[in-house]
Structure formats: C-alpha cells, structure tokens
Amino acid sequence: MKPLPKEYLVLFNAITDAEETLSQLRTRLIEVQQQAEELFLEETDRG
C-alpha cells in the first residue's frame, strides 16, 4: 500500500483536532445552558 502524502496527513490531523475542539465546546455549552436554566428556575421559585 502506498503511503499517504504529507498534505493529507496534515489535513486529517487538523480535522481530527477541530472535531475534538467542537466536541469539547458542545459539552461546555450544554453545561452552561443547564446552569442558566437552574438559575432561572431558582429565580422563578423565589418570585
């Protein structure tokens, strides 16, 4: 089997890194959304 050209390896690694970053961002956004919902519900219960 012929080895892949370096540019494809660079591109593959960049895409893999971007997917991991986006996954972490998604997780963080879900956490922040849940925190905001909890704060909203706490304020609603007080009022």
PDB file with SEQRES, HELIX, SHEET and CRYST1 records, atoms N, CA, C and O in Angstrom:
SEQRES   1 A   47  MET LYS PRO LEU PRO LYS GLU TYR LEU VAL LEU PHE ASN          
SEQRES   2 A   47  ALA ILE THR ASP ALA GLU GLU THR LEU SER GLN LEU ARG          
SEQRES   3 A   47  THR ARG LEU ILE GLU VAL GLN GLN GLN ALA GLU GLU LEU          
SEQRES   4 A   47  PHE LEU GLU GLU THR ASP ARG GLY                              
HELIX    1 AA1 LYS A    6  ARG A   46  1                                  41    
CRYST1    1.000    1.000    1.000  90.00  90.00  90.00 P 1           1          
ATOM      1  N   MET A   1       0.848  -1.188   0.000  1.00  0.00           N  
ATOM      2  CA  MET A   1       0.000   0.000   0.000  1.00  0.00           C  
ATOM      3  C   MET A   1       0.891   1.248   0.000  1.00  0.00           C  
ATOM      4  O   MET A   1       1.883   1.332   0.723  1.00  0.00           O  
ATOM      5  N   LYS A   2       0.509   2.186  -0.815  1.00  0.00           N  
ATOM      6  CA  LYS A   2       1.273   3.416  -0.963  1.00  0.00           C  
ATOM      7  C   LYS A   2       0.999   4.349   0.226  1.00  0.00           C  
ATOM      8  O   LYS A   2      -0.161   4.535   0.596  1.00  0.00           O  
ATOM      9  N   PRO A   3       2.039   4.938   0.832  1.00  0.00           N  
ATOM     10  CA  PRO A   3       1.805   5.859   1.949  1.00  0.00           C  
ATOM     11  C   PRO A   3       1.073   7.123   1.491  1.00  0.00           C  
ATOM     12  O   PRO A   3       1.203   7.555   0.346  1.00  0.00           O  
ATOM     13  N   LEU A   4       0.313   7.693   2.398  1.00  0.00           N  
ATOM     14  CA  LEU A   4      -0.425   8.918   2.079  1.00  0.00           C  
ATOM     15  C   LEU A   4       0.532  10.101   1.993  1.00  0.00           C  
ATOM     16  O   LEU A   4       1.508  10.173   2.739  1.00  0.00           O  
ATOM     17  N   PRO A   5       0.249  11.021   1.088  1.00  0.00           N  
ATOM     18  CA  PRO A   5       1.075  12.236   1.016  1.00  0.00           C  
ATOM     19  C   PRO A   5       0.949  13.040   2.315  1.00  0.00           C  
ATOM     20  O   PRO A   5      -0.072  12.994   3.000  1.00  0.00           O  
ATOM     21  N   LYS A   6       2.011  13.772   2.628  1.00  0.00           N  
ATOM     22  CA  LYS A   6       2.049  14.556   3.875  1.00  0.00           C  
ATOM     23  C   LYS A   6       0.893  15.532   4.003  1.00  0.00           C  
ATOM     24  O   LYS A   6       0.374  15.735   5.100  1.00  0.00           O  
ATOM     25  N   GLU A   7       0.476  16.148   2.882  1.00  0.00           N  
ATOM     26  CA  GLU A   7      -0.603  17.141   2.970  1.00  0.00           C  
ATOM     27  C   GLU A   7      -1.917  16.511   3.436  1.00  0.00           C  
ATOM     28  O   GLU A   7      -2.706  17.162   4.121  1.00  0.00           O  
ATOM     29  N   TYR A   8      -2.154  15.258   3.074  1.00  0.00           N  
ATOM     30  CA  TYR A   8      -3.364  14.577   3.536  1.00  0.00           C  
ATOM     31  C   TYR A   8      -3.280  14.269   5.030  1.00  0.00           C  
ATOM     32  O   TYR A   8      -4.278  14.351   5.746  1.00  0.00           O  
ATOM     33  N   LEU A   9      -2.105  13.923   5.483  1.00  0.00           N  
ATOM     34  CA  LEU A   9      -1.924  13.664   6.912  1.00  0.00           C  
ATOM     35  C   LEU A   9      -2.107  14.938   7.727  1.00  0.00           C  
ATOM     36  O   LEU A   9      -2.719  14.920   8.795  1.00  0.00           O  
ATOM     37  N   VAL A  10      -1.575  16.040   7.218  1.00  0.00           N  
ATOM     38  CA  VAL A  10      -1.738  17.328   7.901  1.00  0.00           C  
ATOM     39  C   VAL A  10      -3.221  17.697   7.959  1.00  0.00           C  
ATOM     40  O   VAL A  10      -3.725  18.107   9.005  1.00  0.00           O  
ATOM     41  N   LEU A  11      -3.908  17.550   6.836  1.00  0.00           N  
ATOM     42  CA  LEU A  11      -5.339  17.862   6.783  1.00  0.00           C  
ATOM     43  C   LEU A  11      -6.136  16.957   7.716  1.00  0.00           C  
ATOM     44  O   LEU A  11      -7.009  17.433   8.443  1.00  0.00           O  
ATOM     45  N   PHE A  12      -5.845  15.663   7.703  1.00  0.00           N  
ATOM     46  CA  PHE A  12      -6.546  14.719   8.570  1.00  0.00           C  
ATOM     47  C   PHE A  12      -6.355  15.092  10.038  1.00  0.00           C  
ATOM     48  O   PHE A  12      -7.311  15.092  10.814  1.00  0.00           O  
ATOM     49  N   ASN A  13      -5.121  15.408  10.413  1.00  0.00           N  
ATOM     50  CA  ASN A  13      -4.852  15.777  11.804  1.00  0.00           C  
ATOM     51  C   ASN A  13      -5.570  17.063  12.196  1.00  0.00           C  
ATOM     52  O   ASN A  13      -6.079  17.172  13.311  1.00  0.00           O  
ATOM     53  N   ALA A  14      -5.617  18.034  11.292  1.00  0.00           N  
ATOM     54  CA  ALA A  14      -6.310  19.289  11.581  1.00  0.00           C  
ATOM     55  C   ALA A  14      -7.812  19.051  11.747  1.00  0.00           C  
ATOM     56  O   ALA A  14      -8.437  19.623  12.640  1.00  0.00           O  
ATOM     57  N   ILE A  15      -8.383  18.216  10.898  1.00  0.00           N  
ATOM     58  CA  ILE A  15      -9.813  17.905  11.007  1.00  0.00           C  
ATOM     59  C   ILE A  15     -10.103  17.170  12.309  1.00  0.00           C  
ATOM     60  O   ILE A  15     -11.093  17.458  12.981  1.00  0.00           O  
ATOM     61  N   THR A  16      -9.246  16.226  12.663  1.00  0.00           N  
ATOM     62  CA  THR A  16      -9.417  15.480  13.910  1.00  0.00           C  
ATOM     63  C   THR A  16      -9.348  16.421  15.110  1.00  0.00           C  
ATOM     64  O   THR A  16     -10.158  16.318  16.032  1.00  0.00           O  
ATOM     65  N   ASP A  17      -8.380  17.338  15.098  1.00  0.00           N  
ATOM     66  CA  ASP A  17      -8.261  18.310  16.185  1.00  0.00           C  
ATOM     67  C   ASP A  17      -9.495  19.210  16.260  1.00  0.00           C  
ATOM     68  O   ASP A  17      -9.994  19.498  17.348  1.00  0.00           O  
ATOM     69  N   ALA A  18      -9.982  19.649  15.108  1.00  0.00           N  
ATOM     70  CA  ALA A  18     -11.166  20.517  15.079  1.00  0.00           C  
ATOM     71  C   ALA A  18     -12.395  19.786  15.608  1.00  0.00           C  
ATOM     72  O   ALA A  18     -13.198  20.371  16.335  1.00  0.00           O  
ATOM     73  N   GLU A  19     -12.547  18.522  15.254  1.00  0.00           N  
ATOM     74  CA  GLU A  19     -13.685  17.738  15.757  1.00  0.00           C  
ATOM     75  C   GLU A  19     -13.617  17.621  17.287  1.00  0.00           C  
ATOM     76  O   GLU A  19     -14.639  17.740  17.962  1.00  0.00           O  
ATOM     77  N   GLU A  20     -12.440  17.392  17.821  1.00  0.00           N  
ATOM     78  CA  GLU A  20     -12.288  17.281  19.279  1.00  0.00           C  
ATOM     79  C   GLU A  20     -12.607  18.612  19.954  1.00  0.00           C  
ATOM     80  O   GLU A  20     -13.287  18.641  20.980  1.00  0.00           O  
ATOM     81  N   THR A  21     -12.126  19.699  19.389  1.00  0.00           N  
ATOM     82  CA  THR A  21     -12.406  21.027  19.940  1.00  0.00           C  
ATOM     83  C   THR A  21     -13.900  21.324  19.917  1.00  0.00           C  
ATOM     84  O   THR A  21     -14.447  21.837  20.894  1.00  0.00           O  
ATOM     85  N   LEU A  22     -14.562  21.005  18.811  1.00  0.00           N  
ATOM     86  CA  LEU A  22     -16.005  21.231  18.703  1.00  0.00           C  
ATOM     87  C   LEU A  22     -16.780  20.365  19.694  1.00  0.00           C  
ATOM     88  O   LEU A  22     -17.782  20.811  20.254  1.00  0.00           O  
ATOM     89  N   SER A  23     -16.329  19.150  19.912  1.00  0.00           N  
ATOM     90  CA  SER A  23     -16.981  18.266  20.878  1.00  0.00           C  
ATOM     91  C   SER A  23     -16.863  18.836  22.289  1.00  0.00           C  
ATOM     92  O   SER A  23     -17.827  18.823  23.054  1.00  0.00           O  
ATOM     93  N   GLN A  24     -15.676  19.336  22.624  1.00  0.00           N  
ATOM     94  CA  GLN A  24     -15.482  19.949  23.942  1.00  0.00           C  
ATOM     95  C   GLN A  24     -16.332  21.205  24.089  1.00  0.00           C  
ATOM     96  O   GLN A  24     -16.901  21.452  25.153  1.00  0.00           O  
ATOM     97  N   LEU A  25     -16.418  21.994  23.030  1.00  0.00           N  
ATOM     98  CA  LEU A  25     -17.239  23.205  23.055  1.00  0.00           C  
ATOM     99  C   LEU A  25     -18.708  22.856  23.233  1.00  0.00           C  
ATOM    100  O   LEU A  25     -19.417  23.521  23.989  1.00  0.00           O  
ATOM    101  N   ARG A  26     -19.166  21.831  22.551  1.00  0.00           N  
ATOM    102  CA  ARG A  26     -20.564  21.396  22.685  1.00  0.00           C  
ATOM    103  C   ARG A  26     -20.861  20.993  24.128  1.00  0.00           C  
ATOM    104  O   ARG A  26     -21.890  21.370  24.690  1.00  0.00           O  
ATOM    105  N   THR A  27     -19.955  20.230  24.715  1.00  0.00           N  
ATOM    106  CA  THR A  27     -20.124  19.808  26.104  1.00  0.00           C  
ATOM    107  C   THR A  27     -20.186  21.021  27.033  1.00  0.00           C  
ATOM    108  O   THR A  27     -21.024  21.076  27.933  1.00  0.00           O  
ATOM    109  N   ARG A  28     -19.298  21.990  26.812  1.00  0.00           N  
ATOM    110  CA  ARG A  28     -19.267  23.200  27.653  1.00  0.00           C  
ATOM    111  C   ARG A  28     -20.549  24.013  27.488  1.00  0.00           C  
ATOM    112  O   ARG A  28     -21.092  24.524  28.468  1.00  0.00           O  
ATOM    113  N   LEU A  29     -21.031  24.134  26.257  1.00  0.00           N  
ATOM    114  CA  LEU A  29     -22.260  24.890  26.028  1.00  0.00           C  
ATOM    115  C   LEU A  29     -23.459  24.227  26.695  1.00  0.00           C  
ATOM    116  O   LEU A  29     -24.326  24.919  27.228  1.00  0.00           O  
ATOM    117  N   ILE A  30     -23.521  22.905  26.673  1.00  0.00           N  
ATOM    118  CA  ILE A  30     -24.603  22.194  27.348  1.00  0.00           C  
ATOM    119  C   ILE A  30     -24.530  22.443  28.850  1.00  0.00           C  
ATOM    120  O   ILE A  30     -25.557  22.672  29.489  1.00  0.00           O  
ATOM    121  N   GLU A  31     -23.328  22.400  29.420  1.00  0.00           N  
ATOM    122  CA  GLU A  31     -23.169  22.658  30.861  1.00  0.00           C  
ATOM    123  C   GLU A  31     -23.633  24.059  31.222  1.00  0.00           C  
ATOM    124  O   GLU A  31     -24.325  24.248  32.222  1.00  0.00           O  
ATOM    125  N   VAL A  32     -23.257  25.042  30.414  1.00  0.00           N  
ATOM    126  CA  VAL A  32     -23.633  26.427  30.685  1.00  0.00           C  
ATOM    127  C   VAL A  32     -25.137  26.620  30.525  1.00  0.00           C  
ATOM    128  O   VAL A  32     -25.755  27.349  31.300  1.00  0.00           O  
ATOM    129  N   GLN A  33     -25.725  25.975  29.530  1.00  0.00           N  
ATOM    130  CA  GLN A  33     -27.172  26.065  29.343  1.00  0.00           C  
ATOM    131  C   GLN A  33     -27.902  25.498  30.558  1.00  0.00           C  
ATOM    132  O   GLN A  33     -28.865  26.093  31.042  1.00  0.00           O  
ATOM    133  N   GLN A  34     -27.444  24.351  31.050  1.00  0.00           N  
ATOM    134  CA  GLN A  34     -28.069  23.750  32.228  1.00  0.00           C  
ATOM    135  C   GLN A  34     -27.926  24.650  33.449  1.00  0.00           C  
ATOM    136  O   GLN A  34     -28.858  24.780  34.243  1.00  0.00           O  
ATOM    137  N   GLN A  35     -26.759  25.267  33.598  1.00  0.00           N  
ATOM    138  CA  GLN A  35     -26.545  26.181  34.720  1.00  0.00           C  
ATOM    139  C   GLN A  35     -27.492  27.384  34.620  1.00  0.00           C  
ATOM    140  O   GLN A  35     -28.077  27.804  35.618  1.00  0.00           O  
ATOM    141  N   ALA A  36     -27.638  27.930  33.416  1.00  0.00           N  
ATOM    142  CA  ALA A  36     -28.537  29.065  33.220  1.00  0.00           C  
ATOM    143  C   ALA A  36     -29.982  28.680  33.518  1.00  0.00           C  
ATOM    144  O   ALA A  36     -30.726  29.458  34.115  1.00  0.00           O  
ATOM    145  N   GLU A  37     -30.377  27.483  33.102  1.00  0.00           N  
ATOM    146  CA  GLU A  37     -31.741  27.021  33.380  1.00  0.00           C  
ATOM    147  C   GLU A  37     -31.966  26.865  34.883  1.00  0.00           C  
ATOM    148  O   GLU A  37     -33.030  27.219  35.392  1.00  0.00           O  
ATOM    149  N   GLU A  38     -30.980  26.342  35.587  1.00  0.00           N  
ATOM    150  CA  GLU A  38     -31.102  26.195  37.035  1.00  0.00           C  
ATOM    151  C   GLU A  38     -31.230  27.545  37.718  1.00  0.00           C  
ATOM    152  O   GLU A  38     -32.049  27.709  38.622  1.00  0.00           O  
ATOM    153  N   LEU A  39     -30.425  28.514  37.292  1.00  0.00           N  
ATOM    154  CA  LEU A  39     -30.516  29.861  37.869  1.00  0.00           C  
ATOM    155  C   LEU A  39     -31.878  30.479  37.580  1.00  0.00           C  
ATOM    156  O   LEU A  39     -32.464  31.128  38.447  1.00  0.00           O  
ATOM    157  N   PHE A  40     -32.382  30.282  36.369  1.00  0.00           N  
ATOM    158  CA  PHE A  40     -33.695  30.810  36.016  1.00  0.00           C  
ATOM    159  C   PHE A  40     -34.772  30.208  36.899  1.00  0.00           C  
ATOM    160  O   PHE A  40     -35.646  30.918  37.395  1.00  0.00           O  
ATOM    161  N   LEU A  41     -34.708  28.895  37.095  1.00  0.00           N  
ATOM    162  CA  LEU A  41     -35.718  28.224  37.926  1.00  0.00           C  
ATOM    163  C   LEU A  41     -35.633  28.668  39.386  1.00  0.00           C  
ATOM    164  O   LEU A  41     -36.658  28.801  40.055  1.00  0.00           O  
ATOM    165  N   GLU A  42     -34.426  28.895  39.876  1.00  0.00           N  
ATOM    166  CA  GLU A  42     -34.275  29.391  41.249  1.00  0.00           C  
ATOM    167  C   GLU A  42     -34.926  30.763  41.391  1.00  0.00           C  
ATOM    168  O   GLU A  42     -35.611  31.024  42.380  1.00  0.00           O  
ATOM    169  N   GLU A  43     -34.718  31.640  40.411  1.00  0.00           N  
ATOM    170  CA  GLU A  43     -35.321  32.979  40.457  1.00  0.00           C  
ATOM    171  C   GLU A  43     -36.843  32.888  40.350  1.00  0.00           C  
ATOM    172  O   GLU A  43     -37.558  33.640  41.012  1.00  0.00           O  
ATOM    173  N   THR A  44     -37.338  31.970  39.521  1.00  0.00           N  
ATOM    174  CA  THR A  44     -38.766  31.805  39.340  1.00  0.00           C  
ATOM    175  C   THR A  44     -39.403  31.309  40.645  1.00  0.00           C  
ATOM    176  O   THR A  44     -40.500  31.742  40.997  1.00  0.00           O  
ATOM    177  N   ASP A  45     -38.732  30.417  41.356  1.00  0.00           N  
ATOM    178  CA  ASP A  45     -39.261  29.881  42.609  1.00  0.00           C  
ATOM    179  C   ASP A  45     -39.325  30.958  43.687  1.00  0.00           C  
ATOM    180  O   ASP A  45     -40.225  30.936  44.526  1.00  0.00           O  
ATOM    181  N   ARG A  46     -38.394  31.889  43.677  1.00  0.00           N  
ATOM    182  CA  ARG A  46     -38.355  32.962  44.688  1.00  0.00           C  
ATOM    183  C   ARG A  46     -39.441  34.002  44.441  1.00  0.00           C  
ATOM    184  O   ARG A  46     -39.988  34.589  45.374  1.00  0.00           O  
ATOM    185  N   GLY A  47     -39.740  34.213  43.166  1.00  0.00           N  
ATOM    186  CA  GLY A  47     -40.652  35.307  42.790  1.00  0.00           C  
ATOM    187  C   GLY A  47     -42.049  34.904  42.890  1.00  0.00           C  
ATOM    188  O   GLY A  47     -42.944  35.702  42.610  1.00  0.00           O  
TER     189      GLY A  47                                                      
END                                                                             
